[in-house]
Amino acid sequence: MTSESTKPGPGKPKDSGRDNIFTAPGTTSPFRFDEQVAAVFPDMIQRSVPGYSFIISGIAGLAQKFIQPNTQAYDLGCSLGAAALAMSRGSQHTNIPIIGIDNSSAMVERCRLFIEGYRHKNPIQIHCQNIQETTISQASMVVLNFTLQFIEQSERQAIIEHIYDGLEPGGALILSEKIVASDPAVNELLIKLHHDFKRANGYSDLEISQKRTALENVLVPETLETHHLRLKNAGFKVSEVWHQQFNFCSILAIK
């Protein structure tokens, strides 16, 4: 029986190392998931997103509960495929197609190499396209792991509704997002705690400031209430936060 390995396989690319993209003064161009970001993404995500490793482990555990025979699973905005691999690892079933989607060609190229570098018990397909153009069908589990926040707000409801329509009854959507607290004082506190987290992980004040500027109007967070209302309006019978650290959370929604 095969299983996901934690050791690099022959096809797995070497990480370029530490995220130093925003160390030089004046690095404030709008953030893009280009080759420069793709090359350091594992380091960037671990040092920037509180609870990221826990969420990936949790996705494996949720896959064990929700992935069913004769269905499919989707990782929308898959970056380097961490959630896709977690679903394959957690699934109690084999031969479940797991479909990863990302619109960054640089991410997709590296993701395919990462996927090839692991043994996994379910077939994983990686496609380069916009998730708005992706057909969702016979899905028992869909993951949007810090993806919706990069999409135009006017398009978000339609995406959630499309996912809902493609899920089987009892299927799950895992929606992870950076959020805005409803209370301004609490929101400012959470931002400061997040910046402290980044400093503790070796980012300088200059890097933190420049990346924040680069992400302005690119990553647009919303309140938890907005996410829950959107999920309710799409038809989900339940949506609950299953993990939160500072202003980063993950929601479980069930059809």
Protein Blocks (a to p, Z undefined) as FASTA:
>chain_A
ZZddfbdcfklccdebjafklmpghiacccdddfklmmmmmmmmmmmmghklmmmmmmmm
mmmmmmcghiacddehklnommmmmmmmmpmbehiacddddfbfklmmmmmmmmmmpccf
bdcddddddfklpccehiabdcdehklmmpcfklmmmmmmmmmmmpcehiacdddddddd
fblklmmmmmmmmmmmmmmnopafklmmmmmmmmgoklccddfklmmmmmmmnopabdcd
fbdehjaccddddZZ
